[in-house]
Amino acid sequence: MSGKSLLKNWRKCAVVAVMSMMSAATIAAEPIKVGLVTALSGQSAKSGEALTRGLTIAINEINAAGGVKGHPLELVRRDDESNPGKGMLAARELIQREKVAVLFGGLDTPVSLAIVPLANQLKTPFVGLWAAGTGITHNGAKENYVFRVSAVDELVDEALVEYASEKKGMKKAGMILVNNPWGESNEKGFRAALQKNNIPVAGVERIEDSDVDLVPQLTRLKNDGADTLLMVGNVGPSAQVVKSLHKMNWQVPVVSHWGPAGGRFSELAGPGADQVTFIQTFVFTDHNSAKGNQVMDELKKQYPQIKGLADVTPAVGIANAYDAMHLTAMALNNASSLDGTAIRDGFYAIKDYDGLIKHYQQPFTVQQHDALGPKDYVFAQFKGEQILPVTE
């Protein structure tokens, strides 16, 4: 073979080699998609944005450290508008069309409950970040693909009753609950916790998202002797409860699930917003852990509108999403493939993770799909637009 032919052949081989290297690099850089279905519009949009921020900060950290087995993570979002039907359609699109490896769920228990059967049917891990309905993870499926880094209603209800009894002197409980599966889930939990503590029920009243005057419901509870209100509702209904109490001039303690933290509660509720004590899994303060300060610094860097603590409301959404994303990355790294069953088994294989909310030790098992428990709950209230831990 002539020198010219050798040179031509070498160049051809070199081109093939370079193309192969480029192809390998392209394959190695192909992102692993993860999906988020949550409320990105309406009264709860602030919470949906908090979940987005928590996931995004964690994804940036994971990608900066090399991603998952050399693949960067990519977040794909869909707005469920707090509507179960739209949430299920969005979940199906993300799983079947966008091919997300893991789906994250957002705020509303009815939406998450609609997605659960689909996730189990399609064998796609579904990680709850906010919705607390007990049946989301305790769904009775033989093959359960649903995990959660958030509160659980039946545990929250026990904590709320204990707090109301010990801190507010509750002797007769009145329940004011949103009229949907989330409210139903909590009524069951409240009744069990109240019975356990020998506290009678004054009455149970329902509220609709469309209600603008709750004086009739609250008047019935007052007349029936309620000395403390146990409240469950998202931002809008919870704000209407406070506005109606103010109209009645009834200064009754309100101990609430975390619905008020989900949006513009202090603005919508007006005077009296600070009389509501509600549960959280995390609150940023002036004295955070090292990881808390790290996340706060990243929030300020990536979102210039965040200047201080009041601007990260609701912190619980950021924290739950941040820890859930890091735990999910660990599950993906543990998995033998991107097959849903392999990823689910990867969650079970997580040994420990030093997170923002706490240090997790084997957070998931076949029997236990909830990473947080009662010891991880804190009580908070609004001071102006800022959520602060209760100091009493």
N, C-alpha and C positions, 0 to 999 in steps of 0.2 A: 504493500500500500504506500502511495506517495506521501510526502510530507504534507502536501495540500489536502489530500484525502483524510489524513490523520487529524489535521487541524479542524476540518469540516466535521468529522465524526465527533471530535472532542467537544466542539461547540454545541453540536446537537445533544450530546449527553449532558452537557452543562445546562442547557436550556431545560431539558427534561427534569434534571435534578432540582433546578431552581423552582420549576413549576410544581414539582412534588413537594418541595419545602413550603412553598406558598400555600398549596392545598392543605398540607398538614397544619400549617399555622391557622388557616381559615377555619378548619375543623376544630382545632383546639380553642379558638376564640369564639366559637358559636355559643351564644348565650343560653343559659337555662332560664326559662321564663317562669315567673311566679305571678299569680293573679290576686287581685283584691276586688271584692264586691262589697261596697259600702255606700252609705248615703253621702253623696258629694254635692248635694243641693238641698235646699229647704232649711228648716230650723236646726237640723243636726249636722249641717255641712261642716261646721267647725270641728266636730269630732271626727268626721271622715278625713278631714285634712290632717288632724293629729295622727291618725293611724298611718296615713301616707308618709308623714314626716318621720315617724318612728321607723317604719320599714326602710325608707330611703337612706336614713343615716346609717342604719345597720348594713344595708346593701353596699353602700360606699365603703364602709370599713372592710367588709368581706372581700369586695373586689380589689381593694388596695392591697390586701394580703394575699392575692393570687386567685381569688374566687373559689369555686368548688371544683376541685380536681382540674384546675386550669381553665375552667369555664366561668366567665362573668355571669352574675345574676342580673336579670332584667325584670322590672316590675311593670305589669300591665293592669290598668284599673278600669272598672266599670261602675257607673252610678246606678244603685238599685232604687233610689228615690224613696227609700223606706217602704217599698212595695214588694211583698213576697213573690208575686208573679214575675215582676221585672227582675228581681234578684235571682230567681231560678233560671230565667232565660239568659241572664248575664253569666251565670255560673256555667251553664251548658256551653255557651259560646267560648268562654275562656278555656274550658277543658277540651272541647272537641275541635274547635277551630284554631285557637291560639296555642294549643298543646302545652298548657302550663303544667309543670311538674307537681306543684302544690298550689292549692287555692286558700287564700286567707278570707275570713268572713268579718263583717263589720258590726254594726251597732244593734240592729233590731232582732230580738228573739224570733218574731214571726218569720222574718226573712231567712234567718239561719235555719230554723226548723224546716222551711221549705226546701232548702239546699241539701240538708243532711241525707235524705234518701237518694238523691242524685249522686252525691259524692260516694256513698257506699256502693251504689249500683255500678258506677264507673270506676270504682277502686282508685279514687284520687284522694290523697290526703287533704283534709279540709281543717284548717287551723283557725279557731275562733279567737278574736282579739278583744271583743267587748261584750257581745250579747251573753247574758248570764243564765238564760233558761236552763234548768237542770237537764231537761230532755235532749239538749243539743248533743252532749257527750254520752249521757245515759239514755241512749236511743233504742236499746233492745236489739240492735243488729248483731247477727252472729259474726259477721265480718265488719268490724267497726273501724272506719278510716277517719274518724273525727277526733281532733285533739283541741285543747284550749289552753291559752295563757290569759286567764281572766278570772273573774269571780264566778261563783256558782250559786244560784238562787237559794237552794235549801240551806247552804252554809251561811250565806249573807243574812237570810231571815233569822237564823239563830243568833247571829251577831247583833243584828238590829234590835231584836227583842231584849237581849241581855243588856245592851247599851241603854235602851229606853227605860228599862227597869232600874238599873243601877245608877244611871246618871241623871235621868229625868223624872224618876220617881213614878213611873207608869204603874197604875193600879187597874185601869180599865182601858183597853186598847180600841181605838177606832181605826179601821182600814179604809184608805181611799186609794183605789187601784185602777190603772188603765184597763179598759175593757178589751183585752186581747189575750193571747196565750201567755204573754209575759205576766200580766196581772193575775191570771189563773194559776200560773206556776207559783207565784209568790203567796197567793192566798193559802194554798195548800201548805207551803212552808211556814207561813206565819201561824196558822192554826196549830200545827204540830209544836212549834216552839212555844207558843203561848200556853198550850195545854201542859207542856213539860214544866213550865214555870208557874202553873196555877194562876194565870192571869186571865180574867174573863174578857170576852169580846163584846164591846158596846154595839158594834154594827159594822157592816161592810158596804161601801158605796163605790160605784163604778164611774169612771170618767171617760169621755170620748175625746179624741184629738180635736174635734170641732167645738167642744164646749167653751163658752166664753163667760159663763156665770155658774159657779158651783155652790152658791149660797144655799140652795135647797138641800143638796147632799150633805154639806157641812153642818147645816142646822139640825138635820136629823141625828147626826153623830153627836153633836153637842147636847141635844135634848135627851139622848140615850146614855149620857154620862161619860163619854170619852174624855179622858184627861191627857191623852197623848195620841197623836196621829202617826200611823205607820203608812208611808206614802210610797207608791211605785208608779212612775210615769216618766216619759221623756220630757224634754225641755218645755215644750208648749203647755201640756196639761199640768205639769208641776208648777209652772209660773201662774197658771190660772187658779190653782189652789191657794197660793200665797196672796194673790190679788183679792180673792173672795174672802179669805180670812181677814185681810186688812179692812175690807168693806164692812165686815161684821164686827170688827174690833175685838176679835177673839184671839187672845194671846196664848194659844195652845202650842206646846212643843211639837215640832214636826221632825220625825226621824225617818230618813228616806234612803231608798236604794240610790244608785249613783246617777239616775236620770238627770238631775239638775246640772251635773257637770258636763253634759253633752253639748252645750252651746251657749247662747246669749241669755242665760237664766237671770242673772242679776239685772240686766237691762229690761227683760220682759216682765219680771216679777215685780219690780219697783220696791217700795218700802216693805220691809219684812223679809226680804230675801235672805238676810243673815240669821233669821230664826230657824232656818232649815239646816239640820245636821245630816250629812250623807256620807256614805261609805266610799272608799277608794282603795286601790291597790298600791298607789304611789302618788306622792306629792313632792314637787321640787320645793326646796326651802333655801334659806341663806346658808345653810350648813349641810351640804350634800356630801355623799361619799365621793371618792375620787372618780368613780365611773359616772356619778351624777354630774359632777363638774365637767367631765369630758363631754358628755352628751349635751349639756347646756351650752358649752363653748361651740360645739358643732352646729347646734340649732341657730345660734346667733350668727355664725359664719355663713351658713347656707340660706338662712331666711332673714334678710336684713330688717324686716319689720319686727323681729323679736329683739327687744331691748332689755327686758328683764323678766322676772318671775310671772307677772300678770299677763304676759304675752304668750305663755306656753299653755294656757288653758285649752283643753283639759290635758293635764300632764299624764293622767292615767292612760289615755289612748296612746300617747307617745311611748310610754314605758312598756305597756303590754306588747305593742307592736315591735319595739326594738328587741326585747328579749325573745319574742316568738320568732323573729327572723333569724337571730343568731342560733337558736335551738334548731330551727329548720335547716340551716346551713350545716349544722353538725349531723343532722339526720341524713341529709343528702350525701355528705362525705362518708357516712357509715354505710350507705346503701351500695349494693353490688351493681345497680343499674338505675335508670330513671323509671323503671317499672313501679307502679303505685304500691304494690305489695312490698317490694324491696325498700322503698322509702318509708313505708309504715314501720317496717321492722327496724329501720334506721333510727326512728324515734325511740323505740324500745331500748336500743343499744346505747343511748346517751348516758354517760356515767355522771358527769357533773359539769356545771357551767356557772361561772361567777358573773351573774347578771346585774342589771340595773336595779331590779326590784329586790332580788335576794340571791343567795348562792343556792343553785339548784343541784340536788343530788338525786340521781335517777328519777327525773321528773315524770317519766311516763313508763307504765307497765301495761301488760295486756289487760289487767283489771282496772287500771287507773289512767284515764286520759286527760285529767285536769292537773296542770302543773302548780296551781296556786290553791291555798287553803285558808282557813280562818286566821291563822297566825300571820298571814300576809296582808290582812285588811287594816286600814287606818281610817279614822273618822276626820271629816273636814267640813269646812263651811266657807261661804263667800265673805270676803271683806272687800267691799267695792266690787271690782271685777276679778279679784285675785282669789284663788282657792288656797286656803291655808289649813294646816292641821289644827284640830281642836286642842286647846291647851288646858282644858279643865281636868 
